[in-house]
């Protein structure tokens, strides 16, 4: 996602984890009504995978976007 200039928020990660668990019929204790994995799960996941980071997205400058499309 980073290569496409889309940063993932913590909520995006929680939603993706829920969808993946549902798709694979994995037993889980996620909130089916909200369609999200729990905050504790997300924090533990990020602790286990230190190479991942959650950052607030910044808009890509017009000059940089033009330079990447040429």
SEFIZA-3560 file (N, C-alpha, C; in Angstrom, 3 decimals):
REM SEFIZA-3560
<numar><xx>0.823</xx><yy>-1.190</yy><zz>0.000</zz><atom>N</atom></numar>
<numar><xx>0.000</xx><yy>0.000</yy><zz>0.000</zz><atom>CA</atom></numar>
<numar><xx>0.871</xx><yy>1.259</yy><zz>0.000</zz><atom>C</atom></numar>
<numar><xx>2.001</xx><yy>1.194</yy><zz>0.684</zz><atom>N</atom></numar>
<numar><xx>2.865</xx><yy>2.369</yy><zz>0.761</zz><atom>CA</atom></numar>
<numar><xx>3.360</xx><yy>2.779</yy><zz>-0.623</zz><atom>C</atom></numar>
<numar><xx>3.654</xx><yy>1.802</yy><zz>-1.451</zz><atom>N</atom></numar>
<numar><xx>4.126</xx><yy>2.106</yy><zz>-2.798</zz><atom>CA</atom></numar>
<numar><xx>3.097</xx><yy>2.832</yy><zz>-3.640</zz><atom>C</atom></numar>
<numar><xx>1.834</xx><yy>2.673</yy><zz>-3.289</zz><atom>N</atom></numar>
<numar><xx>0.749</xx><yy>3.353</yy><zz>-4.003</zz><atom>CA</atom></numar>
<numar><xx>0.318</xx><yy>4.626</yy><zz>-3.296</zz><atom>C</atom></numar>
<numar><xx>1.081</xx><yy>5.037</yy><zz>-2.281</zz><atom>N</atom></numar>
<numar><xx>0.827</xx><yy>6.249</yy><zz>-1.504</zz><atom>CA</atom></numar>
<numar><xx>-0.439</xx><yy>6.162</yy><zz>-0.658</zz><atom>C</atom></numar>
<numar><xx>-0.799</xx><yy>4.959</yy><zz>-0.221</zz><atom>N</atom></numar>
<numar><xx>-1.919</xx><yy>4.769</yy><zz>0.684</zz><atom>CA</atom></numar>
<numar><xx>-1.385</xx><yy>4.178</yy><zz>1.978</zz><atom>C</atom></numar>
<numar><xx>-1.449</xx><yy>4.953</yy><zz>3.024</zz><atom>N</atom></numar>
<numar><xx>-1.023</xx><yy>4.464</yy><zz>4.334</zz><atom>CA</atom></numar>
<numar><xx>-2.213</xx><yy>3.770</yy><zz>4.992</zz><atom>C</atom></numar>
<numar><xx>-1.937</xx><yy>2.742</yy><zz>5.767</zz><atom>N</atom></numar>
<numar><xx>-3.001</xx><yy>2.025</yy><zz>6.469</zz><atom>CA</atom></numar>
<numar><xx>-3.075</xx><yy>2.523</yy><zz>7.899</zz><atom>C</atom></numar>
<numar><xx>-4.283</xx><yy>2.833</yy><zz>8.339</zz><atom>N</atom></numar>
<numar><xx>-4.498</xx><yy>3.244</yy><zz>9.718</zz><atom>CA</atom></numar>
<numar><xx>-4.711</xx><yy>2.000</yy><zz>10.570</zz><atom>C</atom></numar>
<numar><xx>-4.733</xx><yy>2.181</yy><zz>11.865</zz><atom>N</atom></numar>
<numar><xx>-4.971</xx><yy>1.060</yy><zz>12.772</zz><atom>CA</atom></numar>
<numar><xx>-6.345</xx><yy>0.446</yy><zz>12.506</zz><atom>C</atom></numar>
<numar><xx>-7.328</xx><yy>1.268</yy><zz>12.221</zz><atom>N</atom></numar>
<numar><xx>-8.668</xx><yy>0.754</yy><zz>11.911</zz><atom>CA</atom></numar>
<numar><xx>-8.652</xx><yy>-0.062</yy><zz>10.630</zz><atom>C</atom></numar>
<numar><xx>-7.885</xx><yy>0.356</yy><zz>9.634</zz><atom>N</atom></numar>
<numar><xx>-7.771</xx><yy>-0.407</yy><zz>8.391</zz><atom>CA</atom></numar>
<numar><xx>-7.191</xx><yy>-1.793</yy><zz>8.654</zz><atom>C</atom></numar>
<numar><xx>-6.172</xx><yy>-1.857</yy><zz>9.507</zz><atom>N</atom></numar>
<numar><xx>-5.552</xx><yy>-3.140</yy><zz>9.841</zz><atom>CA</atom></numar>
<numar><xx>-6.542</xx><yy>-4.032</yy><zz>10.576</zz><atom>C</atom></numar>
<numar><xx>-7.286</xx><yy>-3.444</yy><zz>11.504</zz><atom>N</atom></numar>
<numar><xx>-8.278</xx><yy>-4.220</yy><zz>12.256</zz><atom>CA</atom></numar>
<numar><xx>-9.370</xx><yy>-4.745</yy><zz>11.336</zz><atom>C</atom></numar>
<numar><xx>-9.817</xx><yy>-3.932</yy><zz>10.400</zz><atom>N</atom></numar>
<numar><xx>-10.857</xx><yy>-4.357</yy><zz>9.455</zz><atom>CA</atom></numar>
<numar><xx>-10.330</xx><yy>-5.460</yy><zz>8.548</zz><atom>C</atom></numar>
<numar><xx>-9.118</xx><yy>-5.313</yy><zz>8.052</zz><atom>N</atom></numar>
<numar><xx>-8.512</xx><yy>-6.314</yy><zz>7.179</zz><atom>CA</atom></numar>
<numar><xx>-8.326</xx><yy>-7.643</yy><zz>7.907</zz><atom>C</atom></numar>
<numar><xx>-7.912</xx><yy>-7.600</yy><zz>9.168</zz><atom>N</atom></numar>
<numar><xx>-7.743</xx><yy>-8.823</yy><zz>9.955</zz><atom>CA</atom></numar>
<numar><xx>-9.082</xx><yy>-9.533</yy><zz>10.134</zz><atom>C</atom></numar>
<numar><xx>-10.145</xx><yy>-8.767</yy><zz>10.393</zz><atom>N</atom></numar>
<numar><xx>-11.473</xx><yy>-9.364</yy><zz>10.537</zz><atom>CA</atom></numar>
<numar><xx>-11.901</xx><yy>-10.021</yy><zz>9.232</zz><atom>C</atom></numar>
<numar><xx>-11.736</xx><yy>-9.327</yy><zz>8.113</zz><atom>N</atom></numar>
<numar><xx>-12.137</xx><yy>-9.876</yy><zz>6.819</zz><atom>CA</atom></numar>
<numar><xx>-11.355</xx><yy>-11.141</yy><zz>6.480</zz><atom>C</atom></numar>
<numar><xx>-10.079</xx><yy>-11.145</yy><zz>6.780</zz><atom>N</atom></numar>
<numar><xx>-9.252</xx><yy>-12.321</yy><zz>6.511</zz><atom>CA</atom></numar>
<numar><xx>-9.687</xx><yy>-13.508</yy><zz>7.368</zz><atom>C</atom></numar>
<numar><xx>-9.970</xx><yy>-13.261</yy><zz>8.640</zz><atom>N</atom></numar>
<numar><xx>-10.422</xx><yy>-14.341</yy><zz>9.528</zz><atom>CA</atom></numar>
<numar><xx>-11.773</xx><yy>-14.890</yy><zz>9.065</zz><atom>C</atom></numar>
<numar><xx>-12.675</xx><yy>-14.011</yy><zz>8.653</zz><atom>N</atom></numar>
<numar><xx>-13.981</xx><yy>-14.454</yy><zz>8.165</zz><atom>CA</atom></numar>
<numar><xx>-13.841</xx><yy>-15.244</yy><zz>6.869</zz><atom>C</atom></numar>
<numar><xx>-13.012</xx><yy>-14.763</yy><zz>5.967</zz><atom>N</atom></numar>
<numar><xx>-12.820</xx><yy>-15.429</yy><zz>4.684</zz><atom>CA</atom></numar>
<numar><xx>-12.259</xx><yy>-16.845</yy><zz>4.863</zz><atom>C</atom></numar>
<numar><xx>-11.356</xx><yy>-17.000</yy><zz>5.819</zz><atom>N</atom></numar>
<numar><xx>-10.721</xx><yy>-18.299</yy><zz>6.071</zz><atom>CA</atom></numar>
<numar><xx>-11.466</xx><yy>-19.148</yy><zz>7.096</zz><atom>C</atom></numar>
<numar><xx>-12.620</xx><yy>-18.683</yy><zz>7.560</zz><atom>N</atom></numar>
<numar><xx>-13.407</xx><yy>-19.388</yy><zz>8.583</zz><atom>CA</atom></numar>
<numar><xx>-12.573</xx><yy>-19.716</yy><zz>9.814</zz><atom>C</atom></numar>
<numar><xx>-11.694</xx><yy>-18.794</yy><zz>10.192</zz><atom>N</atom></numar>
<numar><xx>-10.845</xx><yy>-18.982</yy><zz>11.371</zz><atom>CA</atom></numar>
<numar><xx>-11.633</xx><yy>-18.622</yy><zz>12.625</zz><atom>C</atom></numar>
<numar><xx>-11.527</xx><yy>-19.440</yy><zz>13.652</zz><atom>N</atom></numar>
<numar><xx>-12.202</xx><yy>-19.068</yy><zz>14.904</zz><atom>CA</atom></numar>
<numar><xx>-11.568</xx><yy>-17.808</yy><zz>15.474</zz><atom>C</atom></numar>
<numar><xx>-12.401</xx><yy>-16.865</yy><zz>15.906</zz><atom>N</atom></numar>
<numar><xx>-11.881</xx><yy>-15.619</yy><zz>16.446</zz><atom>CA</atom></numar>
<numar><xx>-12.891</xx><yy>-15.016</yy><zz>17.406</zz><atom>C</atom></numar>
<numar><xx>-12.431</xx><yy>-14.039</yy><zz>18.154</zz><atom>N</atom></numar>
<numar><xx>-13.297</xx><yy>-13.330</yy><zz>19.104</zz><atom>CA</atom></numar>
<numar><xx>-13.474</xx><yy>-11.885</yy><zz>18.665</zz><atom>C</atom></numar>
<numar><xx>-13.409</xx><yy>-11.656</yy><zz>17.353</zz><atom>N</atom></numar>
<numar><xx>-13.541</xx><yy>-10.306</yy><zz>16.827</zz><atom>CA</atom></numar>
<numar><xx>-14.995</xx><yy>-9.856</yy><zz>16.878</zz><atom>C</atom></numar>
<numar><xx>-15.209</xx><yy>-8.553</yy><zz>16.831</zz><atom>N</atom></numar>
<numar><xx>-16.536</xx><yy>-7.967</yy><zz>16.901</zz><atom>CA</atom></numar>
<numar><xx>-17.201</xx><yy>-8.065</yy><zz>15.528</zz><atom>C</atom></numar>
<numar><xx>-18.122</xx><yy>-9.006</yy><zz>15.365</zz><atom>N</atom></numar>
<numar><xx>-18.777</xx><yy>-9.234</yy><zz>14.080</zz><atom>CA</atom></numar>
<numar><xx>-19.722</xx><yy>-8.087</yy><zz>13.729</zz><atom>C</atom></numar>
<numar><xx>-20.296</xx><yy>-7.455</yy><zz>14.725</zz><atom>N</atom></numar>
<numar><xx>-21.224</xx><yy>-6.358</yy><zz>14.459</zz><atom>CA</atom></numar>
<numar><xx>-20.501</xx><yy>-5.162</yy><zz>13.829</zz><atom>C</atom></numar>
<numar><xx>-19.337</xx><yy>-4.825</yy><zz>14.355</zz><atom>N</atom></numar>
<numar><xx>-18.553</xx><yy>-3.707</yy><zz>13.824</zz><atom>CA</atom></numar>
<numar><xx>-17.631</xx><yy>-4.135</yy><zz>12.684</zz><atom>C</atom></numar>
<numar><xx>-17.359</xx><yy>-5.429</yy><zz>12.570</zz><atom>N</atom></numar>
<numar><xx>-16.483</xx><yy>-5.918</yy><zz>11.508</zz><atom>CA</atom></numar>
<numar><xx>-15.032</xx><yy>-5.560</yy><zz>11.723</zz><atom>C</atom></numar>
<numar><xx>-14.605</xx><yy>-5.559</yy><zz>12.999</zz><atom>N</atom></numar>
<numar><xx>-13.233</xx><yy>-5.184</yy><zz>13.324</zz><atom>CA</atom></numar>
<numar><xx>-12.609</xx><yy>-6.183</yy><zz>14.295</zz><atom>C</atom></numar>
<numar><xx>-11.309</xx><yy>-6.354</yy><zz>14.163</zz><atom>N</atom></numar>
<numar><xx>-10.550</xx><yy>-7.061</yy><zz>15.191</zz><atom>CA</atom></numar>
<numar><xx>-10.390</xx><yy>-6.105</yy><zz>16.372</zz><atom>C</atom></numar>
<numar><xx>-10.096</xx><yy>-6.634</yy><zz>17.525</zz><atom>N</atom></numar>
<numar><xx>-9.974</xx><yy>-5.800</yy><zz>18.714</zz><atom>CA</atom></numar>
<numar><xx>-8.711</xx><yy>-4.947</yy><zz>18.725</zz><atom>C</atom></numar>
<numar><xx>-8.759</xx><yy>-3.885</yy><zz>19.514</zz><atom>N</atom></numar>
<numar><xx>-7.585</xx><yy>-3.013</yy><zz>19.646</zz><atom>CA</atom></numar>
<numar><xx>-6.423</xx><yy>-3.766</yy><zz>20.271</zz><atom>C</atom></numar>
<numar><xx>-6.710</xx><yy>-4.617</yy><zz>21.262</zz><atom>N</atom></numar>
<numar><xx>-5.647</xx><yy>-5.400</yy><zz>21.898</zz><atom>CA</atom></numar>
<numar><xx>-4.970</xx><yy>-6.311</yy><zz>20.877</zz><atom>C</atom></numar>
<numar><xx>-5.761</xx><yy>-6.913</yy><zz>19.997</zz><atom>N</atom></numar>
<numar><xx>-5.200</xx><yy>-7.773</yy><zz>18.961</zz><atom>CA</atom></numar>
<numar><xx>-4.260</xx><yy>-6.954</yy><zz>18.070</zz><atom>C</atom></numar>
<numar><xx>-4.703</xx><yy>-5.776</yy><zz>17.651</zz><atom>N</atom></numar>
<numar><xx>-3.912</xx><yy>-4.944</yy><zz>16.744</zz><atom>CA</atom></numar>
<numar><xx>-2.593</xx><yy>-4.510</yy><zz>17.383</zz><atom>C</atom></numar>
<numar><xx>-2.650</xx><yy>-4.120</yy><zz>18.646</zz><atom>N</atom></numar>
<numar><xx>-1.439</xx><yy>-3.694</yy><zz>19.338</zz><atom>CA</atom></numar>
<numar><xx>-0.472</xx><yy>-4.866</yy><zz>19.487</zz><atom>C</atom></numar>
<numar><xx>-0.992</xx><yy>-6.036</yy><zz>19.822</zz><atom>N</atom></numar>
<numar><xx>-0.141</xx><yy>-7.226</yy><zz>19.929</zz><atom>CA</atom></numar>
<numar><xx>0.459</xx><yy>-7.589</yy><zz>18.577</zz><atom>C</atom></numar>
<numar><xx>-0.322</xx><yy>-7.464</yy><zz>17.511</zz><atom>N</atom></numar>
<numar><xx>0.166</xx><yy>-7.757</yy><zz>16.165</zz><atom>CA</atom></numar>
<numar><xx>1.326</xx><yy>-6.840</yy><zz>15.805</zz><atom>C</atom></numar>
<numar><xx>1.177</xx><yy>-5.550</yy><zz>16.098</zz><atom>N</atom></numar>
<numar><xx>2.251</xx><yy>-4.603</yy><zz>15.785</zz><atom>CA</atom></numar>
<numar><xx>3.489</xx><yy>-4.839</yy><zz>16.642</zz><atom>C</atom></numar>
<numar><xx>3.312</xx><yy>-5.310</yy><zz>17.860</zz><atom>N</atom></numar>
<numar><xx>4.475</xx><yy>-5.656</yy><zz>18.697</zz><atom>CA</atom></numar>
<numar><xx>5.229</xx><yy>-6.846</yy><zz>18.126</zz><atom>C</atom></numar>
<numar><xx>4.486</xx><yy>-7.818</yy><zz>17.565</zz><atom>N</atom></numar>
<numar><xx>5.128</xx><yy>-9.000</yy><zz>16.988</zz><atom>CA</atom></numar>
<numar><xx>5.809</xx><yy>-8.687</yy><zz>15.657</zz><atom>C</atom></numar>
<numar><xx>5.338</xx><yy>-7.673</yy><zz>14.974</zz><atom>N</atom></numar>
<numar><xx>5.868</xx><yy>-7.306</yy><zz>13.657</zz><atom>CA</atom></numar>
<numar><xx>6.416</xx><yy>-5.887</yy><zz>13.722</zz><atom>C</atom></numar>
<numar><xx>7.599</xx><yy>-5.753</yy><zz>14.276</zz><atom>N</atom></numar>
<numar><xx>8.213</xx><yy>-4.441</yy><zz>14.509</zz><atom>CA</atom></numar>
<numar><xx>8.541</xx><yy>-3.702</yy><zz>13.222</zz><atom>C</atom></numar>
<numar><xx>8.630</xx><yy>-4.405</yy><zz>12.092</zz><atom>N</atom></numar>
<numar><xx>8.942</xx><yy>-3.729</yy><zz>10.838</zz><atom>CA</atom></numar>
<numar><xx>7.743</xx><yy>-2.960</yy><zz>10.277</zz><atom>C</atom></numar>
<numar><xx>6.549</xx><yy>-3.154</yy><zz>10.841</zz><atom>N</atom></numar>
<numar><xx>5.362</xx><yy>-2.410</yy><zz>10.425</zz><atom>CA</atom></numar>
<numar><xx>5.194</xx><yy>-1.192</yy><zz>11.315</zz><atom>C</atom></numar>
<numar><xx>4.658</xx><yy>-0.142</yy><zz>10.744</zz><atom>N</atom></numar>
<numar><xx>4.404</xx><yy>1.051</yy><zz>11.549</zz><atom>CA</atom></numar>
<numar><xx>3.112</xx><yy>1.698</yy><zz>11.085</zz><atom>C</atom></numar>
<numar><xx>2.466</xx><yy>2.370</yy><zz>12.007</zz><atom>N</atom></numar>
<numar><xx>1.246</xx><yy>3.108</yy><zz>11.710</zz><atom>CA</atom></numar>
<numar><xx>1.623</xx><yy>4.582</yy><zz>11.682</zz><atom>C</atom></numar>
<numar><xx>1.360</xx><yy>5.201</yy><zz>10.570</zz><atom>N</atom></numar>
<numar><xx>1.673</xx><yy>6.620</yy><zz>10.432</zz><atom>CA</atom></numar>
<numar><xx>0.446</xx><yy>7.331</yy><zz>9.913</zz><atom>C</atom></numar>
<numar><xx>0.367</xx><yy>8.620</yy><zz>10.227</zz><atom>N</atom></numar>
<numar><xx>-0.741</xx><yy>9.388</yy><zz>9.673</zz><atom>CA</atom></numar>
<numar><xx>-0.403</xx><yy>9.756</yy><zz>8.235</zz><atom>C</atom></numar>
<numar><xx>-1.351</xx><yy>9.563</yy><zz>7.357</zz><atom>N</atom></numar>
<numar><xx>-1.072</xx><yy>9.828</yy><zz>5.938</zz><atom>CA</atom></numar>
<numar><xx>-0.838</xx><yy>11.311</yy><zz>5.663</zz><atom>C</atom></numar>
<numar><xx>0.064</xx><yy>11.572</yy><zz>4.739</zz><atom>N</atom></numar>
<numar><xx>0.332</xx><yy>12.928</yy><zz>4.286</zz><atom>CA</atom></numar>
<numar><xx>-0.032</xx><yy>12.995</yy><zz>2.809</zz><atom>C</atom></numar>
<numar><xx>-0.550</xx><yy>14.114</yy><zz>2.380</zz><atom>N</atom></numar>
<numar><xx>-0.854</xx><yy>14.225</yy><zz>0.951</zz><atom>CA</atom></numar>
<numar><xx>0.438</xx><yy>14.222</yy><zz>0.134</zz><atom>C</atom></numar>
<numar><xx>0.397</xx><yy>13.598</yy><zz>-1.016</zz><atom>N</atom></numar>
<numar><xx>1.542</xx><yy>13.584</yy><zz>-1.916</zz><atom>CA</atom></numar>
<numar><xx>1.563</xx><yy>14.908</yy><zz>-2.674</zz><atom>C</atom></numar>
<numar><xx>2.713</xx><yy>15.531</yy><zz>-2.729</zz><atom>N</atom></numar>
<numar><xx>2.802</xx><yy>16.816</yy><zz>-3.420</zz><atom>CA</atom></numar>
<numar><xx>2.543</xx><yy>16.617</yy><zz>-4.912</zz><atom>C</atom></numar>
<numar><xx>2.022</xx><yy>17.645</yy><zz>-5.533</zz><atom>N</atom></numar>
<numar><xx>1.719</xx><yy>17.572</yy><zz>-6.967</zz><atom>CA</atom></numar>
<numar><xx>2.986</xx><yy>17.321</yy><zz>-7.773</zz><atom>C</atom></numar>
<numar><xx>4.093</xx><yy>17.952</yy><zz>-7.364</zz><atom>N</atom></numar>
<numar><xx>5.351</xx><yy>17.772</yy><zz>-8.088</zz><atom>CA</atom></numar>
<numar><xx>5.831</xx><yy>16.331</yy><zz>-8.005</zz><atom>C</atom></numar>
<numar><xx>5.719</xx><yy>15.740</yy><zz>-6.849</zz><atom>N</atom></numar>
<numar><xx>6.156</xx><yy>14.353</yy><zz>-6.704</zz><atom>CA</atom></numar>
<numar><xx>5.263</xx><yy>13.415</yy><zz>-7.501</zz><atom>C</atom></numar>
<numar><xx>3.962</xx><yy>13.632</yy><zz>-7.464</zz><atom>N</atom></numar>
<numar><xx>3.038</xx><yy>12.804</yy><zz>-8.218</zz><atom>CA</atom></numar>
<numar><xx>3.313</xx><yy>12.899</yy><zz>-9.713</zz><atom>C</atom></numar>
<numar><xx>3.598</xx><yy>14.120</yy><zz>-10.206</zz><atom>N</atom></numar>
<numar><xx>3.920</xx><yy>14.289</yy><zz>-11.630</zz><atom>CA</atom></numar>
<numar><xx>5.221</xx><yy>13.576</yy><zz>-11.974</zz><atom>C</atom></numar>
<numar><xx>6.200</xx><yy>13.650</yy><zz>-11.104</zz><atom>N</atom></numar>
<numar><xx>7.477</xx><yy>13.012</yy><zz>-11.351</zz><atom>CA</atom></numar>
<numar><xx>7.386</xx><yy>11.488</yy><zz>-11.396</zz><atom>C</atom></numar>
<numar><xx>6.444</xx><yy>10.919</yy><zz>-10.653</zz><atom>N</atom></numar>
<numar><xx>6.301</xx><yy>9.477</yy><zz>-10.625</zz><atom>CA</atom></numar>
<numar><xx>5.526</xx><yy>8.944</yy><zz>-11.815</zz><atom>C</atom></numar>
<numar><xx>4.732</xx><yy>9.775</yy><zz>-12.449</zz><atom>N</atom></numar>
<numar><xx>3.936</xx><yy>9.301</yy><zz>-13.582</zz><atom>CA</atom></numar>
<numar><xx>4.669</xx><yy>9.452</yy><zz>-14.897</zz><atom>C</atom></numar>
<numar><xx>5.778</xx><yy>10.135</yy><zz>-14.911</zz><atom>N</atom></numar>
<numar><xx>6.505</xx><yy>10.345</yy><zz>-16.169</zz><atom>CA</atom></numar>
<numar><xx>7.472</xx><yy>9.240</yy><zz>-16.427</zz><atom>C</atom></numar>
//
